[in-house]
């Protein structure tokens, strides 16, 4: 009896690391010390020593049950982008610059090519965010997880000068709300998705005219990463007073998180485009509109609060950064919360 017979293939682990090295190298920043394979990732802070009051920011998250679709479609090279996005968008939302990222993959059996495909997606997400992939862990769990399944989680660390933190404390009545378009469902609400649609290869491979592609392609579309867009706004000298990453809990849970007491966000539903995947989900599932906005991003991955005099400039900067922005409402005096009108 040996470890391999017990279900853990160490050689497969070595093979996975070799396959992923080329992807990891593409994410390196000059501050990274050492290479892949050490017991920890080292990152020099020398480049940030001129900050007045440097603050480290962190975020950790996973992809939820979206990984189930990756299993069914046997497509594993984009789910890593989702994992990175869920973490770095939270860091950027607070005004931080993501510096580095670590991933954790738990699997029933280590199939090196599959693990490398997952890490390829993680590396692509890091590249989009400008973060270095400095380490990770692949844990084989025979008997705990089915051999063909895995779970993926990540952890990001970023930095900001305290004076540049986005806290929402200065949001006032009359400030505008700017929404930035999402790429689709992102990585939240998939437990409901899996109740609405039959989770079979045939169902996911079904083409829908309103989607312009198959259901599986629409649902697996990676979460959009907004790091560079928010950085562009900051570099243009525009103050983002508040920022909300629209994740689980949709509008009703996330938008109020950026608001101070005594301010209510009024969001106009007709002011932005709702992607057809949400219309399809609502129709097929018979889901109430309020529940849709309480579960999904409905087409807005980020919502920013800014001074109304910056409206034209912020819209121009976001468009130049490749985003689709909308002015979606205003902040009003009232009980802290959000009203969809």
C-alpha positions as semicolon CSV with decimal commas, in nm:
position;residue;x (nm);y (nm);z (nm)
1;X;0,000;0,000;0,000
2;X;0,121;0,349;-0,082
3;X;-0,018;0,704;-0,110
4;X;-0,114;0,659;-0,475
5;X;-0,316;0,347;-0,396
6;X;-0,485;0,547;-0,120
7;X;-0,603;0,792;-0,386
8;X;-0,343;1,071;-0,383
9;X;-0,113;1,086;-0,685
10;X;0,192;1,295;-0,598
11;X;0,337;1,253;-0,946
12;X;0,019;1,402;-1,095
13;X;0,070;1,698;-0,865
14;X;0,422;1,750;-1,000
15;X;0,287;1,726;-1,354
16;X;0,017;1,988;-1,279
17;X;0,278;2,233;-1,153
18;X;0,491;2,189;-1,461
19;X;0,193;2,246;-1,691
20;X;0,082;2,564;-1,513
21;X;0,423;2,733;-1,488
22;X;0,398;2,903;-1,827
23;X;0,066;3,065;-1,732
24;X;0,190;3,178;-1,391
25;X;0,499;3,344;-1,543
26;X;0,275;3,573;-1,749
27;X;0,136;3,730;-1,430
28;X;0,465;3,830;-1,269
29;X;0,525;4,184;-1,145
30;X;0,869;4,332;-1,068
31;X;0,789;4,322;-0,695
32;X;0,764;3,941;-0,689
33;X;1,064;3,776;-0,524
34;X;1,152;3,419;-0,614
35;X;0,951;3,188;-0,836
36;X;0,685;2,920;-0,832
37;X;0,746;2,626;-0,600
38;X;0,851;2,791;-0,273
39;X;0,670;2,746;0,055
40;X;0,537;3,100;0,039
41;X;0,509;3,384;-0,209
42;X;0,730;3,685;-0,146
43;X;0,638;4,037;-0,259
44;X;0,851;4,349;-0,208
45;X;0,674;4,660;-0,074
46;X;0,962;4,894;-0,163
47;X;0,774;5,045;-0,458
48;X;0,502;5,172;-0,224
49;X;0,724;5,327;0,043
50;X;0,638;5,680;-0,070
51;X;0,272;5,643;0,019
52;X;0,172;5,868;0,309
53;X;-0,026;5,599;0,490
54;X;-0,027;5,265;0,304
55;X;-0,317;5,033;0,379
56;X;-0,335;4,668;0,278
57;X;-0,668;4,544;0,146
58;X;-0,769;4,181;0,105
59;X;-1,049;3,981;-0,050
60;X;-1,133;3,613;-0,064
61;X;-1,406;3,432;-0,252
62;X;-1,487;3,144;-0,483
63;X;-1,709;3,077;-0,783
64;X;-1,998;2,911;-0,600
65;X;-2,191;2,644;-0,785
66;X;-2,094;2,790;-1,122
67;X;-1,823;2,523;-1,118
68;X;-2,101;2,265;-1,176
69;X;-2,148;2,403;-1,527
70;X;-1,777;2,374;-1,594
71;X;-1,799;2,005;-1,497
72;X;-2,097;1,941;-1,724
73;X;-1,948;2,121;-2,023
74;X;-1,596;1,994;-1,952
75;X;-1,470;2,350;-1,996
76;X;-1,229;2,461;-1,726
77;X;-1,021;2,745;-1,871
78;X;-1,246;3,038;-1,773
79;X;-1,373;2,950;-1,424
80;X;-1,043;3,079;-1,284
81;X;-1,118;3,425;-1,425
82;X;-1,437;3,422;-1,219
83;X;-1,246;3,334;-0,904
84;X;-0,998;3,616;-0,951
85;X;-1,270;3,865;-1,043
86;X;-1,472;3,799;-0,730
87;X;-1,168;3,884;-0,516
88;X;-0,995;4,167;-0,703
89;X;-1,317;4,354;-0,779
90;X;-1,380;4,375;-0,404
91;X;-1,028;4,512;-0,347
92;X;-1,069;4,767;-0,629
93;X;-1,412;4,859;-0,493
94;X;-1,241;4,990;-0,180
95;X;-0,993;5,195;-0,383
96;X;-0,712;4,941;-0,378
97;X;-0,469;4,819;-0,641
98;X;-0,456;4,436;-0,640
99;X;-0,096;4,324;-0,594
100;X;-0,099;3,948;-0,578
101;X;-0,330;3,649;-0,573
102;X;-0,328;3,290;-0,445
103;X;-0,564;3,011;-0,545
104;X;-0,685;2,694;-0,376
105;X;-0,816;2,399;-0,578
106;X;-0,971;2,103;-0,397
107;X;-1,038;1,805;-0,623
108;X;-1,146;1,445;-0,599
109;X;-0,866;1,339;-0,832
110;X;-0,580;1,537;-0,979
111;X;-0,603;1,533;-1,356
112;X;-0,299;1,747;-1,449
113;X;-0,439;1,885;-1,776
114;X;-0,764;1,987;-1,605
115;X;-0,581;2,154;-1,316
116;X;-0,355;2,337;-1,562
117;X;-0,663;2,460;-1,754
118;X;-0,813;2,595;-1,431
119;X;-0,489;2,774;-1,343
120;X;-0,468;2,911;-1,697
121;X;-0,796;3,092;-1,625
122;X;-0,668;3,211;-1,287
123;X;-0,358;3,350;-1,456
124;X;-0,568;3,526;-1,720
125;X;-0,776;3,688;-1,445
126;X;-0,460;3,800;-1,270
127;X;-0,326;3,941;-1,596
128;X;-0,645;4,142;-1,646
129;X;-0,623;4,272;-1,289
130;X;-0,250;4,344;-1,299
131;X;-0,195;4,110;-1,004
132;X;0,078;3,850;-0,970
133;X;-0,015;3,487;-0,913
134;X;0,240;3,418;-0,640
135;X;0,122;3,078;-0,520
136;X;-0,155;2,831;-0,466
137;X;-0,251;2,485;-0,354
138;X;-0,402;2,186;-0,527
139;X;-0,542;1,941;-0,273
140;X;-0,653;1,593;-0,374
141;X;-0,941;1,466;-0,158
142;X;-1,021;1,104;-0,250
143;X;-1,336;0,982;-0,079
144;X;-1,441;1,334;0,012
145;X;-1,519;1,460;-0,339
146;X;-1,618;1,277;-0,660
147;X;-1,315;1,216;-0,883
148;X;-1,437;1,445;-1,163
149;X;-1,529;1,742;-0,942
150;X;-1,338;2,028;-0,782
151;X;-1,389;2,352;-0,595
152;X;-1,195;2,670;-0,651
153;X;-1,132;2,962;-0,417
154;X;-0,888;3,250;-0,408
155;X;-0,737;3,526;-0,201
156;X;-0,620;3,869;-0,319
157;X;-0,411;4,135;-0,148
158;X;-0,402;4,496;-0,260
159;X;-0,279;4,833;-0,141
160;X;-0,405;5,190;-0,123
161;X;-0,297;5,513;0,038
162;X;-0,547;5,573;0,319
163;X;-0,647;5,909;0,169
164;X;-0,758;5,728;-0,150
165;X;-0,978;5,467;0,017
166;X;-1,336;5,459;-0,116
167;X;-1,554;5,458;0,195
168;X;-1,885;5,615;0,089
169;X;-1,881;5,844;0,392
170;X;-1,891;6,161;0,178
171;X;-2,184;6,060;-0,044
172;X;-2,451;6,327;-0,029
173;X;-2,793;6,402;-0,175
174;X;-2,771;6,480;-0,546
175;X;-2,468;6,264;-0,618
176;X;-2,508;6,056;-0,933
177;X;-2,499;5,680;-0,956
178;X;-2,300;5,537;-1,246
179;X;-2,343;5,171;-1,334
180;X;-2,086;4,974;-1,531
181;X;-2,218;4,692;-1,749
182;X;-2,164;4,334;-1,644
183;X;-2,070;4,050;-1,877
184;X;-2,372;3,845;-1,771
185;X;-2,461;3,643;-1,463
186;X;-2,104;3,664;-1,329
187;X;-2,062;3,419;-1,036
188;X;-2,372;3,458;-0,821
189;X;-2,716;3,304;-0,816
190;X;-2,620;2,976;-0,984
191;X;-2,809;2,765;-0,732
192;X;-3,125;2,931;-0,866
193;X;-3,001;2,897;-1,226
194;X;-2,960;2,523;-1,170
195;X;-3,318;2,499;-1,042
196;X;-3,459;2,688;-1,341
197;X;-3,273;2,497;-1,613
198;X;-3,213;2,127;-1,633
199;X;-2,843;2,074;-1,572
200;X;-2,761;1,836;-1,854
201;X;-2,519;1,864;-2,143
202;X;-2,815;1,869;-2,384
203;X;-2,982;2,156;-2,199
204;X;-2,664;2,362;-2,177
205;X;-2,585;2,302;-2,545
206;X;-2,928;2,435;-2,649
207;X;-2,904;2,742;-2,870
208;X;-3,131;3,039;-2,785
209;X;-3,194;3,307;-3,044
210;X;-3,233;3,575;-2,777
211;X;-2,889;3,488;-2,638
212;X;-2,719;3,451;-2,975
213;X;-2,537;3,146;-2,842
214;X;-2,597;2,836;-2,633
215;X;-2,725;2,855;-2,279
216;X;-2,400;2,708;-2,147
217;X;-2,189;2,964;-2,330
218;X;-2,397;3,249;-2,188
219;X;-2,388;3,116;-1,832
220;X;-2,016;3,038;-1,834
221;X;-1,923;3,386;-1,960
222;X;-1,650;3,498;-1,716
223;X;-1,708;3,765;-1,456
224;X;-1,589;4,105;-1,575
225;X;-1,286;4,251;-1,397
226;X;-1,314;4,625;-1,329
227;X;-0,971;4,695;-1,179
228;X;-0,825;4,885;-1,474
229;X;-1,144;5,084;-1,534
230;X;-1,155;5,207;-1,174
231;X;-0,785;5,285;-1,187
232;X;-0,842;5,493;-1,501
233;X;-1,110;5,695;-1,322
234;X;-0,876;5,760;-1,031
235;X;-0,587;5,859;-1,261
236;X;-0,818;6,106;-1,437
237;X;-0,851;6,291;-1,107
238;X;-1,215;6,193;-1,052
239;X;-1,318;6,115;-0,697
240;X;-1,525;5,799;-0,662
241;X;-1,723;5,865;-0,346
242;X;-1,870;5,518;-0,317
243;X;-1,841;5,189;-0,501
244;X;-2,056;4,879;-0,488
245;X;-1,962;4,545;-0,644
246;X;-2,294;4,384;-0,737
247;X;-2,254;4,023;-0,629
248;X;-2,474;3,786;-0,428
249;X;-2,772;3,975;-0,292
250;X;-2,801;4,186;-0,605
251;X;-2,897;4,552;-0,583
252;X;-3,081;4,536;-0,252
253;X;-2,792;4,399;-0,049
254;X;-2,490;4,551;-0,220
255;X;-2,574;4,910;-0,311
256;X;-2,662;5,008;0,049
257;X;-2,320;4,882;0,163
258;X;-2,156;5,191;0,015
259;X;-2,408;5,441;0,155
260;X;-2,383;5,650;0,471
261;X;-2,679;5,679;0,706
262;X;-2,948;5,916;0,580
263;X;-2,885;5,851;0,211
264;X;-3,099;5,639;-0,020
265;X;-2,998;5,530;-0,370
266;X;-3,271;5,576;-0,631
267;X;-3,200;5,350;-0,929
268;X;-3,402;5,391;-1,249
269;X;-3,466;5,048;-1,399
270;X;-3,500;5,176;-1,754
271;X;-3,167;5,357;-1,749
272;X;-2,952;5,055;-1,839
273;X;-2,969;4,748;-2,059
274;X;-3,069;4,420;-1,894
275;X;-2,888;4,137;-2,077
276;X;-3,121;3,878;-2,233
277;X;-2,988;3,599;-2,011
278;X;-3,167;3,760;-1,715
279;X;-3,492;3,799;-1,908
280;X;-3,470;3,432;-2,003
281;X;-3,403;3,327;-1,644
282;X;-3,696;3,531;-1,516
283;X;-3,935;3,399;-1,781
284;X;-3,834;3,033;-1,759
285;X;-3,828;3,031;-1,380
286;X;-4,131;3,248;-1,315
287;X;-3,913;3,457;-1,086
288;X;-4,058;3,777;-0,940
289;X;-3,883;4,094;-1,055
290;X;-3,789;4,193;-0,700
291;X;-3,623;3,855;-0,648
292;X;-3,426;3,897;-0,971
293;X;-3,284;4,228;-0,845
294;X;-3,224;4,070;-0,505
295;X;-3,022;3,784;-0,656
296;X;-2,850;3,897;-0,976
297;X;-2,654;4,197;-1,105
298;X;-2,916;4,242;-1,382
299;X;-2,655;4,393;-1,612
300;X;-2,457;4,615;-1,373
301;X;-2,141;4,469;-1,225
302;X;-2,038;4,788;-1,044
303;X;-2,227;5,094;-0,925
304;X;-2,033;5,411;-0,842
305;X;-2,138;5,727;-0,661
306;X;-1,982;6,054;-0,780
307;X;-2,032;6,428;-0,782
308;X;-2,277;6,530;-1,059
309;X;-2,024;6,780;-1,202
310;X;-1,800;6,482;-1,288
311;X;-2,068;6,303;-1,491
312;X;-1,939;6,374;-1,840
313;X;-1,577;6,307;-1,748
314;X;-1,640;5,980;-1,568
315;X;-1,852;5,851;-1,856
316;X;-1,579;5,943;-2,106
317;X;-1,304;5,776;-1,901
318;X;-1,501;5,455;-1,853
319;X;-1,581;5,432;-2,224
320;X;-1,216;5,483;-2,313
321;X;-1,132;5,204;-2,068
322;X;-1,354;4,971;-2,272
323;X;-1,653;4,972;-2,039
324;X;-2,021;5,042;-2,105
325;X;-2,134;5,294;-1,840
326;X;-2,480;5,426;-1,760
327;X;-2,606;5,703;-1,534
328;X;-2,857;5,492;-1,344
329;X;-2,990;5,723;-1,076
330;X;-2,919;5,962;-0,792
331;X;-2,865;5,967;-0,420
332;X;-3,149;6,114;-0,216
333;X;-3,201;6,202;0,146
334;X;-3,387;5,925;0,325
335;X;-3,352;5,597;0,504
336;X;-3,034;5,417;0,401
337;X;-3,122;5,169;0,127
338;X;-3,207;5,140;-0,240
339;X;-3,527;5,214;-0,430
340;X;-3,579;5,080;-0,782
341;X;-3,811;5,307;-0,976
